[in-house]
Amino acid sequence: MSLFDKLMAVDDNAINEKRTREVRSERLSALFGVETMITIEALPYRRVNKIMDAALKDNGRLDPDRACDARCHLIRLSVKEIPWGDEQLQKKFGASDPKDLAEKLFDYDIGIIADAILELSGYGEEEQKAEQELEDEIKN
C-alpha cells in the first residue's frame, strides 16, 4: 500500500484529533492539599513557534520576562479546564489578566508545565536545548 493509499484510508477526523496528557501540578497540589493533575492539550507547531519567538529580544537573545510570558501563554492555550478570562476567578486570586492568573496559579510549575506542552506539541529537544543554552548564557 502506497503512502497516498494510506492517507486516503485515514479517518478524516483523525488528523484533527488533539493529543492530551495529564501533568501533576505541585503548586495546585499544595494549594488543594491533594495530588492534582491538569490536562494539557497539544498546540499547533506553528503557533508554538510564534509564541516562543516572542520570548526573544530583537538581537535574538532570550528575554527572561518575555520567556515567562510565553510559557504562561502556552499554559493558557493548552489548559482548557480553567476559564482564564473569567473576571471572578481573576479577582479571587488578585490577577489583573489571564496571564497574571496563570502566573499566580502555577508559579514554580510554569516551566515544568510549559515544557510538557512543548514536548506534547512536537517542539523537539533541539529547540528546547537551544532555548536552555540561551537561558544559561543570560544567567552567566
N, C-alpha and C positions, 0 to 999 in steps of 0.2 A: 504494500500500500504506500503510495507516494505521500509526501508532506501535504500536498494540495488535497488529496483524498482524505487525509486525517483531519485537516482543517474543516473540510466540508462536512465531516461526520460529527464534529463537536457540537454540543448543545449551544445554541446561540446565547443563552443566558450565562453559560459558564464563564465567558470572557469578562463579564461584568460583576462576577461574584467578588465580594471583598473578603480578604483574609483577615481573621481576627485572632487575638491571643490574649490570654489573661496575664497580668503582671501584678505582682504584690506591691502594694504601696506601704512603705514603712511609716510614712507620715500619717496617712489615714488610719492605719492600724493603731498607731499610738493615740490618735485623737478619739477613735471609737472604742478602744480597749479590746478589740478582737481583730484577728487577721482579716485584712481587707484586700480584695483583688479588684482591679479595674480592667475593663475590656478595652483593648486598643484595636483600632482598625487601620489596615494598611492605607497609605495615601498614594496618589499617583506620583510616579517618579518625577515627572516634570515639575509638579507643584513642590515637592520636597526640595528639588534643586533650587527653585526660586527662593524658597524660604531660607535655605542655608546660605545662598549667595547674599541675601540681605544682611547676614551677620558679618560681612566683610567691609572693611573700610575702602575708600577709593584707591588706596595703594595695594589692595588685595590681601592685607593682613586682617586677621580675625579681631574683631572688636568685642571684648568681653560682655559689655552691656547688650549689644546687638545680638550676640550669641545666646544670651539668656532669653531675650525677647523672642528669638527664632524658635528656641526649644519650647517656650510657653505656647507659641503659635501652633507648633506641631501637636502639642498635647490638646489644645482646644479643638483642633480639627479632627483629631483621631479618637478622643474620648467622647463618645456620644451620650453617655449616661448622665452627664452633668449639663444642665441648661445654662451655659456660660453667660448668656445675655440677660438672664433673669435679674432684674434690679433688686428684688427682695433678697435673693441669695448673695448678691454682691454687697448689699448693705449689711447683712448679717455678719459678714466677715471683714467689713471695713475696706472692701475693694472698690477702686474707682472705675474699673472697667474689666472686661473678660480676661485680659492679660494679667492684670493685677490679681484677679481671683485665682487664676491658675498658679501664680507665684505663691500666693498665701496658702492655698490648699496643699500644694505639693512640695514647696520649699526645697529641702535637701533631696527629694526624689526626682526633681526635674531632669537632671542629667540621665539617671537610670531609665526613666520612662521614655524620654526623648530618644535615647539610644535604642531602646526596644522598638520604638515606632520606626526609626530609620532602618533597622535591620529587617523588620517585617515588610517594609515598603521597598526593599531591594536596594537600598542605599548601601553599597558594598563596603567591605573592610578597607579598601584602598582610600575611599573618600573619608571614612572615619579616621583612618591613620593620618591622612594629610591634615585633617582638622585638628587632631590631637597634637601633631607636630607644631602647628601654628600656635595652639594654646600654650604649649611648653615654651615656645620661643618668646611669647609675650611675657610669661611668668619670669623668664630669665632675663 
